[in-house]
Amino acid sequence: MFIETSSPRRPGDSARLISPRINGASPMCMTFWYHMYGPHVKALNVYLAQNTTLGPAVWTKAGNQANAWRVGNVQITGGSASAQVTNVSYVCY
């Protein structure tokens, strides 16, 4: 997924990627790559949702992270029947 953070974006714009339901009964790790470069990047947050309830961010980065691709990892502890990974990406200043 890609969202341009400079013009024509406006403050508060965001993009959202929602995974299919996953079996959350067993622990697992989600690995992803991100690139957050420039003065207009605000934050990248990863959330877990169970049913329709969005939990707090389980991973977050804020601001300019340099002109490089970086890897992120989220541990999903397990114990629930199913969950969705919700990734709210690049909220703009």
Buried (B, 14 or more C-beta within 10 A) or exposed (E): EEBEBEEEBEEEBBBEEEEEBBEBEEEBEBEBEBBBEBEBBBBBBBBBBBEEEEEEBBBEBEEEBEEEEEEBEBEBEEEBEEBBBBBBBBBBB
